[in-house]
C-alpha cells in the first residue's frame, strides 16, 4: 500500500482519483496532473491534505447516484510481478487458432517482413507495406492474393507515406502522414477522392460508435494535444490529452494506441498507467494499472534525452506499459516491460481478476507454437503475430524431430492439421503467416 510519504505513488493515486471524478471534463487529464504535480514541489503532507480537501468538497457537491456510476466504470488492475507465473493459451483464448499464409505466387504479391498494419474487414485482409512495395496489398480471408493499391508519388491521388488504413462506411481511407492527405478508395482498391489536413501525423482511427475520426500525434509544446477528433466532414474539432511537461513522451508512432472492442473505442499510450475509453465524445479513464513497487520513475525518464531514454528503457527500465493492448467483451490483454523482459497481463473483466504471465505462454490448444507475446491487433478481440512462411515450416520440422515419426503423424492428422497444412503451403516463402488468436 502507498503512504502519504511516497510522493511519486501519491501522485499516481491523485491522478487516478481526480481523473475518475472529473472525467466529464474535456481537459480532465490536465487538471489532475496539475493538481498532482504539487507533490513534487511541496511538502507531501500538505499535498495530501489539499487533495483530500478538494476531493471532499467535490464529493459533497455531487449526487450520490452519479458518483456510484463513475466509481463502477473504472478498473484498477494490479501488475504484481511477485505474482507472475507461467500460463497456457487455453486460459485466455478460444480453442481455434487461425493460420493464414498471405500467398506470393505472383511477384507483386511479395511482402516486406515488417508490415506496418494488417487489418481484417469483411472477406478481405489488407496489409500495409511501407518499407517494401510501398503499397496496400489485398488478400482474401484464406490468404489468396487479390491485388494492390499502389499509388506512390507526389501527384493527385498519390501518397508519399502509408500512415494508417481504416474502414469508413464500407470505404477504405488512407491517412497519409507526410503531406496530410486523406485518400478514399473502394474496398476493391479503386481511388475515389481525397482531402487534406494540416499538421497531421497520419495515425488514426474511425469510430463507428459516434461517426468521428480520432487522430494521434506527439505533443511537445504547451497548447498541443495528443489526440484530435473530427466529424465525417473533417470539421468540429475536439482536442484531448493536452501536453504537460511532467508527462513522458514515448516517441512511438502511436499506431497501436487506438483499439476497439465491439462496442467501444479506447486509447492507451506508452508510459501512461491508464487506458481511456471514449464516451459521449469525452475521454474517460477505464483501466488504471497499479505497479506497486515495480513501476518506473517517470520523473527520472523526463530528465533524459530521447535516445538516452530509449536505450535505458530497453535495458534497465522498470515496469511500464508498452501501449499495446486489446479489449474483448470479457478480457483486457496488455503488454508490459520490466528490465528488458516482457510480461503479458490478462485481466478478467467479469471477475476483476488479474493474471501476470512471465515467459512463454504454453500452446495447449493445438500443440504448436508457444508464444512470448502477441503484439498485433488484427480486429476487435483478435490478436496474434506473424512469421515468414519458411520460418513456420522450420518450426514444424523441429517439432517433427522432437516428437518422432509416429507421434508426429498422429498429431498432423489431428489438432496440428491446420498448422501443418499452412506450414507446407508457405514453406519456401518470405511472405508472412498470420497466426490469429481470439480472446475469450
C-alpha positions as CSV (number, residue, x, y, z in Angstrom):
1,X,0.0,0.0,0.0
2,X,1.2,3.5,-0.7
3,X,1.6,6.1,2.1
4,X,1.5,10.0,2.0
5,X,5.3,9.8,2.5
6,X,5.7,8.4,-1.0
7,X,5.2,11.4,-3.4
8,X,5.5,9.6,-6.7
9,X,2.9,6.9,-5.8
10,X,0.7,9.5,-4.1
11,X,0.8,11.5,-7.4
12,X,-0.4,8.4,-9.3
13,X,-3.3,7.9,-6.9
14,X,-4.3,11.6,-7.1
15,X,-4.3,11.5,-10.9
16,X,-6.4,8.3,-10.9
17,X,-9.0,9.6,-8.4
18,X,-9.2,13.1,-9.9
19,X,-9.5,11.7,-13.4
20,X,-12.3,9.5,-12.2
21,X,-14.4,12.3,-10.7
22,X,-13.6,14.9,-13.3
23,X,-13.8,12.6,-16.3
24,X,-16.7,14.6,-17.7
25,X,-14.4,17.5,-18.5
26,X,-12.6,17.6,-21.8
27,X,-9.4,18.8,-20.1
28,X,-9.7,16.4,-17.1
29,X,-6.2,14.9,-17.6
30,X,-4.5,18.3,-17.5
31,X,-6.4,19.3,-14.3
32,X,-5.5,16.2,-12.5
33,X,-1.8,16.3,-13.4
34,X,-1.6,20.0,-12.5
35,X,-3.0,19.2,-9.1
36,X,-0.9,16.2,-8.5
37,X,2.3,17.9,-9.6
38,X,2.4,19.8,-6.3
39,X,3.6,16.6,-4.7
40,X,7.0,17.1,-6.3
41,X,7.5,20.6,-5.2
42,X,5.7,21.0,-1.9
43,X,5.5,19.2,1.5
44,X,3.9,15.9,0.8
45,X,1.6,16.0,3.8
46,X,0.3,19.4,2.6
47,X,-0.3,18.0,-0.9
48,X,-2.2,15.0,0.6
49,X,-4.3,17.3,2.8
50,X,-5.0,19.6,-0.1
51,X,-6.2,16.7,-2.3
52,X,-8.5,15.4,0.5
53,X,-10.0,18.8,0.9
54,X,-10.7,19.3,-2.8
55,X,-11.9,15.8,-3.2
56,X,-14.2,16.2,-0.2
57,X,-15.7,19.4,-1.5
58,X,-16.3,17.9,-4.9
59,X,-17.7,14.7,-3.4
60,X,-20.2,16.7,-1.3
61,X,-21.5,18.7,-4.3
62,X,-22.3,15.7,-6.5
63,X,-25.3,13.4,-6.5
64,X,-24.6,10.0,-5.0
65,X,-26.0,8.2,-8.0
66,X,-23.6,10.0,-10.3
67,X,-20.6,9.1,-8.2
68,X,-21.5,5.5,-7.9
69,X,-21.8,5.2,-11.6
70,X,-18.3,6.7,-12.1
71,X,-16.8,4.5,-9.5
72,X,-18.2,1.5,-11.1
73,X,-16.8,2.5,-14.5
74,X,-13.1,2.1,-13.7
75,X,-11.0,-1.0,-13.1
76,X,-7.7,-0.8,-11.0
77,X,-5.5,-3.6,-12.3
78,X,-2.7,-4.9,-10.2
79,X,0.5,-5.6,-12.2
80,X,2.3,-7.5,-9.4
81,X,5.5,-9.2,-10.7
82,X,5.8,-11.1,-7.5
83,X,2.7,-13.0,-8.5
84,X,3.8,-13.7,-12.1
85,X,3.6,-17.2,-13.4
86,X,3.6,-19.3,-16.5
87,X,0.4,-19.5,-18.5
88,X,-1.4,-21.6,-21.1
89,X,-3.3,-20.4,-24.1
90,X,-6.5,-22.2,-23.1
91,X,-6.8,-20.0,-20.1
92,X,-7.3,-16.8,-22.2
93,X,-8.2,-17.8,-25.7
94,X,-10.8,-19.7,-27.7
95,X,-9.8,-23.2,-28.8
96,X,-9.3,-22.5,-32.5
97,X,-6.0,-20.8,-33.8
98,X,-6.2,-19.5,-37.3
99,X,-3.2,-19.8,-39.6
100,X,-3.3,-17.7,-42.7
101,X,-0.4,-17.6,-45.2
102,X,-0.5,-14.5,-47.4
103,X,0.3,-16.2,-50.7
104,X,3.1,-14.9,-53.0
105,X,2.7,-16.9,-56.2
106,X,2.8,-13.6,-58.1
107,X,5.9,-11.5,-57.8
108,X,3.8,-8.4,-57.0
109,X,2.3,-10.3,-54.0
110,X,5.6,-10.5,-52.2
111,X,5.7,-8.5,-49.0
112,X,8.3,-7.0,-46.7
113,X,8.6,-8.9,-43.5
114,X,7.9,-5.8,-41.3
115,X,4.4,-4.9,-42.2
116,X,3.1,-1.6,-40.7
117,X,-0.5,-2.7,-40.4
118,X,-2.7,-5.7,-41.1
119,X,-6.5,-5.4,-40.8
120,X,-9.4,-7.7,-41.3
121,X,-12.6,-6.4,-42.9
122,X,-15.4,-8.5,-44.3
123,X,-14.0,-11.1,-46.6
124,X,-10.6,-9.4,-47.1
125,X,-7.3,-8.8,-45.4
126,X,-5.4,-5.6,-46.1
127,X,-1.6,-5.3,-45.4
128,X,0.3,-2.0,-45.4
129,X,3.9,-2.3,-46.5
130,X,5.7,1.0,-46.1
131,X,9.2,-0.4,-46.5
132,X,8.9,-2.8,-49.4
133,X,6.3,-2.2,-52.2
134,X,5.0,1.0,-50.5
135,X,1.6,-0.3,-51.2
136,X,-1.5,-1.8,-49.7
137,X,-1.9,-5.5,-50.7
138,X,-5.3,-7.1,-50.6
139,X,-5.9,-10.8,-49.8
140,X,-8.9,-13.0,-49.3
141,X,-9.7,-14.3,-45.8
142,X,-7.9,-17.5,-46.8
143,X,-4.8,-15.6,-48.0
144,X,-5.3,-15.6,-51.7
145,X,-3.7,-12.5,-53.4
146,X,-6.4,-10.2,-54.9
147,X,-4.4,-7.1,-55.9
148,X,-2.8,-4.0,-54.5
149,X,-3.3,-0.3,-54.1
150,X,0.0,1.2,-55.3
151,X,0.0,5.0,-56.0
152,X,3.3,6.1,-54.5
153,X,4.2,9.6,-55.7
154,X,3.5,13.3,-55.2
155,X,0.7,13.9,-57.6
156,X,-3.1,13.9,-57.2
157,X,-4.4,10.5,-56.0
158,X,-0.9,9.5,-54.9
159,X,0.7,9.1,-51.5
160,X,4.3,9.6,-50.1
161,X,3.8,7.6,-46.9
162,X,1.4,4.9,-45.6
163,X,0.2,6.1,-42.2
164,X,-2.9,4.2,-41.3
165,X,-5.6,2.4,-43.2
166,X,-9.1,2.5,-41.8
167,X,-12.6,1.5,-43.0
168,X,-15.2,4.2,-43.0
169,X,-18.8,3.3,-44.2
170,X,-17.6,0.5,-46.4
171,X,-14.8,2.6,-48.0
172,X,-11.0,2.4,-47.4
173,X,-9.5,5.6,-46.0
174,X,-5.7,6.0,-46.2
175,X,-4.2,8.5,-43.7
176,X,-1.0,9.8,-45.3
177,X,1.4,11.2,-42.8
178,X,3.8,13.4,-44.9
179,X,1.6,15.7,-46.9
180,X,-1.5,15.4,-44.7
181,X,-3.6,13.8,-47.4
182,X,-6.6,11.7,-46.6
183,X,-7.5,9.4,-49.5
184,X,-10.6,7.4,-50.1
185,X,-10.7,4.1,-52.0
186,X,-13.3,1.4,-52.7
187,X,-12.9,-1.9,-50.8
188,X,-11.5,-3.2,-54.1
189,X,-8.8,-0.5,-54.3
190,X,-10.3,2.0,-56.7
191,X,-9.3,5.6,-55.9
192,X,-12.4,7.8,-55.2
193,X,-11.4,11.2,-53.7
194,X,-9.0,12.9,-51.4
195,X,-8.8,15.7,-48.9
196,X,-6.0,17.4,-46.8
197,X,-5.4,18.2,-43.2
198,X,-2.6,20.4,-41.9
199,X,-0.3,19.4,-39.1
200,X,-1.4,15.8,-39.3
201,X,0.6,12.7,-38.4
202,X,-1.2,10.0,-40.4
203,X,-2.1,7.9,-37.4
204,X,-5.7,7.5,-36.6
205,X,-8.9,5.5,-36.5
206,X,-12.6,5.9,-37.3
207,X,-15.2,5.3,-34.6
208,X,-18.5,3.9,-35.9
209,X,-19.8,4.4,-32.4
210,X,-20.0,8.2,-32.9
211,X,-19.1,8.6,-36.6
212,X,-15.9,10.5,-35.8
213,X,-12.2,10.4,-36.8
214,X,-9.6,10.2,-34.0
215,X,-6.0,11.2,-34.8
216,X,-2.8,10.8,-32.7
217,X,0.3,12.9,-32.8
218,X,3.1,13.6,-30.4
219,X,2.6,16.8,-28.4
220,X,5.8,18.5,-27.4
221,X,4.7,22.1,-26.5
222,X,2.2,23.9,-24.5
223,X,-1.1,24.2,-26.3
224,X,-0.6,21.0,-28.3
225,X,-2.7,17.8,-27.8
226,X,-2.0,14.1,-28.3
227,X,-5.5,13.3,-29.7
228,X,-7.7,15.3,-32.0
229,X,-11.2,14.3,-33.2
230,X,-13.1,15.4,-36.3
231,X,-16.5,14.6,-37.7
232,X,-17.2,12.9,-41.0
233,X,-16.8,16.3,-42.8
234,X,-13.4,16.8,-41.1
235,X,-14.8,19.6,-39.0
236,X,-16.0,20.2,-35.4
237,X,-12.5,19.7,-33.8
238,X,-12.3,18.2,-30.3
239,X,-8.9,18.0,-28.6
240,X,-7.9,15.5,-25.9
241,X,-5.0,15.0,-23.6
242,X,-3.0,18.3,-23.7
243,X,0.7,18.5,-23.5
244,X,2.0,18.5,-19.9
245,X,5.7,18.9,-19.0
246,X,5.6,16.1,-16.5
247,X,4.2,13.5,-18.9
248,X,6.9,11.4,-20.5
249,X,6.7,11.4,-24.3
250,X,7.1,7.9,-25.8
251,X,8.3,8.9,-29.3
252,X,6.4,5.9,-30.6
253,X,4.4,6.1,-33.8
254,X,1.2,5.5,-31.8
255,X,-0.1,3.0,-34.4
256,X,-1.4,0.7,-31.7
257,X,-2.7,3.3,-29.2
258,X,-6.3,3.3,-30.5
259,X,-8.1,-0.1,-30.1
260,X,-11.8,-1.1,-30.5
261,X,-13.9,-3.7,-28.8
262,X,-17.3,-4.5,-30.3
263,X,-18.9,-1.5,-28.6
264,X,-16.2,1.0,-27.6
265,X,-13.1,2.9,-28.7
266,X,-10.1,3.0,-26.4
267,X,-6.9,5.0,-26.2
268,X,-3.7,3.8,-24.3
269,X,-0.3,5.3,-24.7
270,X,3.2,4.1,-23.8
271,X,4.3,5.1,-20.3
272,X,0.7,6.0,-19.3
273,X,-0.7,3.9,-16.5
274,X,-4.3,4.4,-17.8
275,X,-6.3,3.2,-20.7
276,X,-9.1,5.5,-21.6
277,X,-12.5,5.0,-23.2
278,X,-14.2,7.5,-25.4
279,X,-17.7,8.1,-24.1
280,X,-20.1,10.7,-25.5
281,X,-17.1,12.5,-27.1
282,X,-15.2,12.6,-23.7
283,X,-12.1,10.7,-22.7
284,X,-12.9,8.7,-19.6
285,X,-10.4,6.6,-17.6
286,X,-11.4,2.9,-17.9
287,X,-8.4,0.8,-16.7
288,X,-5.7,2.0,-14.3
289,X,-2.6,-0.1,-13.7
290,X,-1.2,-0.4,-10.2
291,X,2.5,-1.2,-10.5
292,X,3.2,-1.4,-6.8
293,X,6.9,-1.1,-6.1
294,X,7.9,-2.1,-9.6
295,X,6.9,1.0,-11.6
296,X,9.4,3.1,-13.5
297,X,10.2,6.6,-12.0
298,X,8.9,8.8,-14.8
299,X,10.5,11.9,-13.4
300,X,13.9,10.2,-14.0
301,X,13.0,9.5,-17.6
302,X,11.9,13.0,-18.2
303,X,15.4,14.2,-17.3
304,X,16.9,12.1,-20.1
305,X,17.4,12.9,-23.8
306,X,15.3,10.9,-26.1
307,X,18.0,8.4,-27.3
308,X,19.3,8.0,-23.8
309,X,15.8,7.3,-22.6
310,X,15.2,4.7,-25.3
311,X,18.4,2.9,-24.5
312,X,17.7,2.9,-20.8
313,X,14.1,1.6,-21.2
314,X,15.4,-1.2,-23.5
315,X,17.9,-2.4,-20.9
316,X,17.3,-1.2,-17.4
317,X,13.8,0.3,-17.3
318,X,11.4,-0.7,-14.6
319,X,7.8,-1.7,-15.2
320,X,5.9,0.3,-17.8
321,X,3.0,-0.1,-20.2
322,X,4.1,-0.6,-23.9
323,X,1.0,0.9,-25.4
324,X,0.0,-2.5,-26.9
325,X,-3.3,-4.0,-25.8
326,X,-6.7,-5.4,-26.9
327,X,-10.1,-5.4,-25.2
328,X,-12.7,-8.1,-25.7
329,X,-16.1,-8.3,-24.1
330,X,-14.6,-10.3,-21.2
331,X,-10.9,-9.6,-21.1
332,X,-8.2,-6.9,-21.3
333,X,-4.9,-8.0,-22.7
334,X,-1.9,-5.7,-22.3
335,X,1.9,-6.0,-22.7
336,X,4.4,-4.6,-20.3
337,X,8.2,-4.3,-20.0
338,X,10.4,-4.7,-16.9
339,X,14.2,-4.7,-17.2
340,X,14.2,-5.9,-20.8
341,X,11.7,-8.6,-20.1
342,X,8.1,-8.8,-21.5
343,X,5.1,-9.6,-19.3
344,X,1.6,-10.3,-20.5
345,X,-1.4,-9.2,-18.4
346,X,-4.8,-10.8,-18.9
347,X,-7.5,-9.1,-16.9
348,X,-10.8,-10.8,-16.4
349,X,-13.5,-8.0,-16.7
350,X,-16.2,-10.1,-15.2
351,X,-14.3,-11.3,-12.1
352,X,-11.9,-8.4,-11.7
353,X,-9.0,-10.8,-11.7
354,X,-5.5,-10.0,-13.0
355,X,-3.1,-12.6,-14.3
356,X,0.5,-11.7,-14.8
357,X,2.2,-14.1,-17.2
358,X,6.0,-14.3,-17.5
359,X,7.9,-16.0,-20.3
360,X,6.4,-18.2,-22.9
361,X,2.7,-19.0,-23.0
362,X,2.3,-22.7,-23.5
363,X,0.3,-23.7,-26.5
364,X,-2.1,-26.4,-25.2
365,X,-4.7,-25.7,-27.8
366,X,-3.1,-27.4,-30.9
367,X,0.3,-28.2,-29.5
368,X,2.0,-25.8,-32.0
369,X,4.0,-22.7,-31.3
370,X,4.5,-21.4,-27.8
371,X,4.4,-17.6,-27.7
372,X,6.1,-14.9,-25.6
373,X,3.7,-12.0,-26.6
374,X,1.0,-11.2,-29.1
375,X,1.8,-7.7,-30.4
376,X,-0.6,-7.4,-33.4
377,X,-4.3,-6.5,-33.1
378,X,-6.0,-7.8,-36.3
379,X,-9.6,-7.0,-35.3
380,X,-11.6,-6.5,-32.2
381,X,-10.9,-9.4,-29.9
382,X,-8.3,-10.9,-32.2
383,X,-4.6,-10.7,-31.5
384,X,-1.5,-12.6,-32.7
385,X,1.8,-12.4,-34.6
386,X,3.3,-13.0,-38.0
387,X,6.1,-15.3,-39.1
388,X,7.6,-15.8,-42.5
389,X,6.2,-18.9,-44.2
390,X,9.6,-20.7,-44.2
391,X,10.1,-20.0,-40.5
392,X,6.8,-21.7,-39.7
393,X,7.9,-24.7,-41.8
394,X,11.2,-24.9,-40.0
395,X,9.4,-24.8,-36.7
396,X,7.2,-27.6,-37.9
397,X,10.2,-29.7,-38.8
398,X,11.8,-29.1,-35.5
399,X,8.6,-30.3,-33.8
400,X,8.7,-33.4,-36.0
401,X,12.2,-34.2,-34.9
402,X,11.2,-33.7,-31.3
403,X,8.1,-35.9,-31.5
404,X,9.3,-38.8,-33.6
405,X,7.6,-40.0,-36.7
406,X,4.6,-41.9,-35.3
407,X,3.6,-39.2,-32.8
408,X,4.1,-36.5,-35.4
409,X,1.9,-38.3,-38.0
410,X,-0.9,-38.6,-35.5
411,X,-0.6,-35.0,-34.5
412,X,-0.8,-33.6,-38.0
413,X,-3.8,-35.7,-38.6
414,X,-5.4,-34.3,-35.5
415,X,-5.1,-31.0,-33.7
416,X,-2.0,-30.0,-35.6
417,X,-3.6,-30.3,-39.0
418,X,-4.2,-26.5,-39.7
419,X,-0.7,-25.6,-38.7
420,X,0.9,-28.3,-40.7
421,X,-1.2,-27.5,-43.8
422,X,-0.2,-23.9,-43.7
423,X,3.5,-24.6,-43.0
424,X,3.8,-26.8,-46.0
425,X,1.9,-24.3,-48.3
426,X,4.3,-21.5,-47.4
427,X,7.5,-23.5,-46.7
428,X,9.7,-21.5,-49.2
429,X,8.0,-18.1,-48.7
430,X,9.2,-14.9,-47.0
431,X,5.5,-13.8,-47.0
432,X,4.1,-13.9,-43.5
433,X,1.8,-16.4,-42.0
434,X,-0.8,-14.6,-39.8
435,X,-1.3,-16.5,-36.5
436,X,-4.5,-15.3,-35.0
437,X,-5.9,-16.0,-31.5
438,X,-9.4,-15.0,-30.3
439,X,-9.7,-13.7,-26.8
440,X,-12.3,-15.3,-24.6
